[in-house]
Amino acid sequence: MGQRKSEKCCAYWYNQLIINRRNQDIFLNYFEYEQFDVKGKRMYHNAWITNLRVSKKNIQELVKIGRSRWKIENETFNTLKNQGYHLDVWLTKTCHSKFEKHQF
């Protein structure tokens, strides 16, 4: 996972979590990943939910997939925002006004 010998990484996961009180028959699996430098400072942290069962055997692969998906989404949004598409202006005006109309 791009770890240097001097870095420390930790992964945590929980399987079969109930999504909420109303939907107690719907379960999800949660995992998170942290990366620390040699001094113990946290350099990276992220968390994901999935319908895939998380285990010691697949946690590294799930973290790699989660990080690469975030990178793709982030780079795409930055391109749309900063390369002349002005997506941030459209999203701000459209989503913000729709959100305010549907507040409870």
Accessible surface in RSA format (square Angstrom, percent):
REM  Atomic radii and reference values for relative SASA: ProtOr
REM  Chains: A
REM  Algorithm: Lee & Richards
REM  Probe-radius: 1.40
REM  Slices: 20
REM RES _ NUM      All-atoms   Total-Side   Main-Chain    Non-polar    All polar
REM                ABS   REL    ABS   REL    ABS   REL    ABS   REL    ABS   REL
RES MET A   1    60.22  31.2  16.77  11.1  43.46 103.5  25.86  22.0  34.36  45.5
RES GLY A   2    71.65  88.4   0.00   N/A  71.65  88.4  44.45 122.0  27.19  60.9
RES GLN A   3    92.57  51.8  62.61  45.8  29.96  71.3  11.78  25.1  80.79  61.3
RES ARG A   4   167.58  70.4 161.47  82.3   6.11  14.5  59.15  80.8 108.43  65.7
RES LYS A   5   217.99 106.3 178.71 109.7  39.28  93.5 130.77 117.7  87.22  92.9
RES SER A   6    67.29  56.9  42.90  57.3  24.38  56.2  38.25  81.5  29.03  40.7
RES GLU A   7    23.40  13.4  15.95  12.1   7.45  17.7   3.89   7.5  19.51  15.9
RES LYS A   8   130.95  63.9 128.40  78.8   2.54   6.1  75.85  68.3  55.09  58.7
RES CYS A   9    34.44  26.0  10.15  11.3  24.28  57.1   9.87  25.0  24.56  26.5
RES CYS A  10    27.92  21.1  21.10  23.5   6.82  16.0  10.10  25.6  17.82  19.2
RES ALA A  11    33.44  30.7  11.39  17.6  22.05  50.2  11.39  16.0  22.05  58.4
RES TYR A  12    98.40  45.9  94.56  53.8   3.84  10.0  72.20  54.3  26.20  32.3
RES TRP A  13    81.42  32.7  62.43  30.2  18.99  44.6  46.11  24.6  35.31  57.3
RES TYR A  14   122.10  57.0 117.24  66.7   4.86  12.6  79.55  59.8  42.55  52.5
RES ASN A  15    36.79  25.4  15.13  14.6  21.66  52.2   6.27  15.1  30.53  29.5
RES GLN A  16   100.63  56.3  86.79  63.4  13.85  33.0  37.50  79.8  63.14  47.9
RES LEU A  17    70.78  39.4  68.28  48.9   2.50   6.3  70.78  49.7   0.00   0.0
RES ILE A  18    90.17  51.3  66.87  49.8  23.29  56.1  66.87  48.2  23.29  63.2
RES ILE A  19    82.92  47.2  59.35  44.2  23.57  56.8  60.23  43.4  22.69  61.6
RES ASN A  20    71.39  49.2  59.58  57.6  11.82  28.5  37.27  89.7  34.12  33.0
RES ARG A  21   215.25  90.4 199.33 101.6  15.92  37.9  72.71  99.4 142.55  86.4
RES ARG A  22   225.25  94.6 189.01  96.3  36.24  86.3  69.05  94.4 156.20  94.7
RES ASN A  23    52.39  36.1  51.87  50.1   0.52   1.3   0.52   1.3  51.87  50.1
RES GLN A  24   103.73  58.0  93.14  68.1  10.59  25.2  24.75  52.7  78.98  59.9
RES ASP A  25   117.93  82.6  94.34  93.9  23.59  55.8  44.10 103.8  73.83  73.6
RES ILE A  26    84.16  47.9  81.46  60.7   2.70   6.5  84.16  60.6   0.00   0.0
RES PHE A  27    94.42  47.2  71.47  44.3  22.95  59.7  71.58  43.4  22.84  65.4
RES LEU A  28    31.43  17.5  30.16  21.6   1.27   3.2  31.43  22.1   0.00   0.0
RES ASN A  29     4.64   3.2   4.64   4.5   0.00   0.0   0.00   0.0   4.64   4.5
RES TYR A  30    56.34  26.3  56.34  32.1   0.00   0.0  38.96  29.3  17.38  21.4
RES PHE A  31     6.41   3.2   6.41   4.0   0.00   0.0   6.41   3.9   0.00   0.0
RES GLU A  32    32.85  18.9  32.85  24.9   0.00   0.0   1.12   2.2  31.73  25.9
RES TYR A  33     1.05   0.5   1.05   0.6   0.00   0.0   1.04   0.8   0.01   0.0
RES GLU A  34    22.06  12.7  22.06  16.7   0.00   0.0   0.32   0.6  21.74  17.7
RES GLN A  35    15.84   8.9  15.84  11.6   0.00   0.0   2.56   5.5  13.28  10.1
RES PHE A  36    40.74  20.4  40.74  25.2   0.00   0.0  40.74  24.7   0.00   0.0
RES ASP A  37    36.36  25.5  32.28  32.1   4.08   9.6  15.50  36.5  20.86  20.8
RES VAL A  38   102.64  67.5  68.68  62.2  33.96  81.8  71.91  62.5  30.73  83.4
RES LYS A  39   186.95  91.2 147.24  90.3  39.71  94.6  99.99  90.0  86.96  92.6
RES GLY A  40    48.51  59.8   0.00   N/A  48.51  59.8  29.30  80.4  19.21  43.0
RES LYS A  41   139.11  67.9 129.85  79.7   9.26  22.0  85.09  76.6  54.01  57.5
RES ARG A  42   121.72  51.1  99.86  50.9  21.85  52.0  18.04  24.7 103.67  62.8
RES MET A  43   110.82  57.4  77.63  51.4  33.18  79.0  81.03  68.9  29.78  39.5
RES TYR A  44    47.33  22.1  41.38  23.5   5.95  15.5  45.50  34.2   1.83   2.3
RES HIS A  45    74.88  40.9  50.24  34.9  24.64  63.0  34.57  35.6  40.31  46.9
RES ASN A  46    36.82  25.4  33.75  32.6   3.07   7.4   4.08   9.8  32.74  31.6
RES ALA A  47    39.76  36.6  20.43  31.5  19.34  44.0  20.72  29.2  19.04  50.5
RES TRP A  48    42.36  17.0  35.04  17.0   7.32  17.2  37.66  20.1   4.70   7.6
RES ILE A  49   116.67  66.4  94.24  70.2  22.43  54.1  94.24  67.9  22.43  60.9
RES THR A  50    27.64  19.7  14.97  15.2  12.68  30.2  20.11  27.0   7.54  11.4
RES ASN A  51   133.99  92.4 105.41 101.9  28.57  68.8  36.53  87.9  97.46  94.2
RES LEU A  52    99.53  55.4  97.47  69.7   2.06   5.2  99.53  69.9   0.00   0.0
RES ARG A  53   154.62  64.9 142.92  72.9  11.69  27.8  63.34  86.6  91.28  55.3
RES VAL A  54     2.10   1.4   0.00   0.0   2.10   5.1   0.00   0.0   2.10   5.7
RES SER A  55    42.94  36.3  40.11  53.5   2.83   6.5  35.46  75.5   7.48  10.5
RES LYS A  56   178.98  87.3 163.29 100.2  15.70  37.4 106.13  95.5  72.85  77.6
RES LYS A  57   201.09  98.1 162.47  99.7  38.62  92.0 113.31 102.0  87.78  93.5
RES ASN A  58    39.51  27.2  38.45  37.2   1.06   2.6  20.42  49.1  19.09  18.5
RES ILE A  59    12.91   7.3  12.91   9.6   0.00   0.0  12.91   9.3   0.00   0.0
RES GLN A  60   110.07  61.5 109.75  80.2   0.31   0.7  21.04  44.8  89.03  67.5
RES GLU A  61   107.89  61.9 103.64  78.4   4.25  10.1  33.62  65.0  74.27  60.6
RES LEU A  62    13.87   7.7  12.66   9.1   1.22   3.1  12.66   8.9   1.22   3.3
RES VAL A  63     0.00   0.0   0.00   0.0   0.00   0.0   0.00   0.0   0.00   0.0
RES LYS A  64   114.29  55.8 107.52  66.0   6.76  16.1  55.68  50.1  58.61  62.4
RES ILE A  65    93.13  53.0  91.81  68.4   1.32   3.2  92.92  66.9   0.21   0.6
RES GLY A  66     8.10  10.0   0.00   N/A   8.10  10.0   7.02  19.3   1.08   2.4
RES ARG A  67    72.81  30.6  69.39  35.4   3.42   8.1  22.44  30.7  50.38  30.5
RES SER A  68    56.26  47.5  51.62  68.9   4.64  10.7  40.85  87.0  15.41  21.6
RES ARG A  69   155.08  65.1 153.48  78.2   1.60   3.8  48.30  66.0 106.77  64.7
RES TRP A  70   133.82  53.7 131.34  63.6   2.48   5.8 107.52  57.3  26.30  42.7
RES LYS A  71   114.43  55.8 114.33  70.2   0.09   0.2  58.08  52.3  56.35  60.0
RES ILE A  72   113.27  64.5 111.58  83.1   1.69   4.1 112.99  81.4   0.28   0.8
RES GLU A  73    89.45  51.4  81.76  61.9   7.69  18.3  42.91  83.0  46.54  38.0
RES ASN A  74    52.79  36.4  47.63  46.0   5.16  12.4   6.26  15.1  46.53  45.0
RES GLU A  75    91.22  52.4  88.68  67.1   2.54   6.0  39.47  76.4  51.75  42.3
RES THR A  76    70.41  50.1  65.62  66.5   4.79  11.4  52.32  70.3  18.09  27.3
RES PHE A  77    79.80  39.9  78.21  48.4   1.59   4.1  79.44  48.2   0.35   1.0
RES ASN A  78    60.77  41.9  59.94  57.9   0.83   2.0  15.09  36.3  45.68  44.1
RES THR A  79    63.75  45.3  61.99  62.8   1.76   4.2  38.30  51.5  25.44  38.5
RES LEU A  80    62.70  34.9  62.70  44.9   0.00   0.0  62.70  44.0   0.00   0.0
RES LYS A  81    82.15  40.1  72.75  44.6   9.39  22.4  17.75  16.0  64.40  68.6
RES ASN A  82    95.53  65.9  65.01  62.8  30.52  73.5  25.04  60.3  70.49  68.1
RES GLN A  83   122.69  68.6  95.91  70.1  26.78  63.8  22.23  47.3 100.46  76.2
RES GLY A  84    52.12  64.3   0.00   N/A  52.12  64.3  28.29  77.6  23.83  53.4
RES TYR A  85   142.96  66.7 116.66  66.4  26.30  68.4  73.24  55.0  69.73  86.0
RES HIS A  86   117.49  64.2 114.99  79.9   2.50   6.4  77.88  80.3  39.61  46.1
RES LEU A  87    40.72  22.7  39.50  28.3   1.21   3.0  40.72  28.6   0.00   0.0
RES ASP A  88    46.40  32.5  43.94  43.7   2.46   5.8  14.98  35.2  31.42  31.3
RES VAL A  89    72.10  47.4  67.81  61.4   4.30  10.4  72.09  62.6   0.01   0.0
RES TRP A  90   143.88  57.7 139.16  67.4   4.72  11.1 120.80  64.4  23.07  37.4
RES LEU A  91    54.56  30.4  53.27  38.1   1.29   3.2  53.55  37.6   1.01   2.7
RES THR A  92    90.17  64.1  81.19  82.3   8.99  21.4  66.63  89.5  23.54  35.6
RES LYS A  93   146.78  71.6 133.46  81.9  13.32  31.7  92.94  83.7  53.84  57.3
RES THR A  94    32.37  23.0  27.37  27.8   5.00  11.9  27.23  36.6   5.14   7.8
RES CYS A  95    65.42  49.5  61.00  68.0   4.42  10.4  29.61  75.0  35.81  38.6
RES HIS A  96   104.07  56.9  99.12  68.9   4.95  12.7  71.19  73.4  32.88  38.3
RES SER A  97    46.76  39.5  43.61  58.2   3.15   7.3  34.70  73.9  12.06  16.9
RES LYS A  98   120.65  58.9 120.30  73.8   0.35   0.8  71.98  64.8  48.67  51.8
RES PHE A  99   130.45  65.3 124.04  76.8   6.42  16.7 130.17  78.9   0.28   0.8
RES GLU A 100    92.57  53.1  77.71  58.8  14.86  35.4  23.92  46.3  68.65  56.1
RES LYS A 101   162.48  79.3 125.39  76.9  37.09  88.3  82.50  74.3  79.98  85.2
RES HIS A 102   130.29  71.2 117.39  81.6  12.90  33.0  88.13  90.8  42.16  49.1
RES GLN A 103   114.49  64.0  85.22  62.3  29.27  69.7  24.98  53.2  89.51  67.9
RES PHE A 104   249.45 124.8 174.20 107.9  75.26 195.8 207.41 125.7  42.04 120.3
END  Absolute sums over single chains surface
CHAIN  1 A     8904.2       7561.6       1342.6       4980.5       3923.7
END  Absolute sums over all chains
TOTAL          8904.2       7561.6       1342.6       4980.5       3923.7
